[in-house]
Amino acid sequence: MEPGEAIGLRLSRLEAGALEEAYAAYGAAVRAYVTRFVGPSEADDVVQRTFLDVWRYASRYDPEQRFTGWLFTIARRRAIDSLRSRRHDVVDVDQARQLVGEDGRETAERYADAADVRAAVARLPEHERRVIELTYFADLAQAEVAAVLGAPLGTVKARASRGTRRLAGLMSATRPETSRSRR
């Protein structure tokens, strides 16, 4: 039995602590999932409504089905409910095209590029990876990164420099046709 199914079984029995365990195990994944629908400003509310419904309808969970499928179905429905309740402002079509392109390919390419960058960052040595993540993904200044890591500012700057150079090398190695076309 997978961990999710064990949590689902405990929830269906309304066991104490099962909801907290479900949230601890899947809360971050549910938040990331619903953020794609409603954006970061509404994601926490949707996650809260999702887990409220998980508890409210726990007795309806069928242990024969995958718990994660049931959970993410509830999350999707709560996200759609949130979208439906929004006041719809009129958006100029030309402005929307400038943001995402005629058919959305640019957006897809940006997501693909972001996935490539994340994969390359994951291949960096731990000390460089941590500095890059805090600087670019957590949007911290180098002085703040130094405080978080308990390292001297000069060390953080050196790791950032080496890490970005190594990252550029990893990216050009994985996508040689792109690096040639951008020169």
Order of alpha helices (4+ residues) and beta strands (2+ residues): alpha-alpha-alpha-alpha-alpha-alpha-alpha-alpha-alpha-alpha
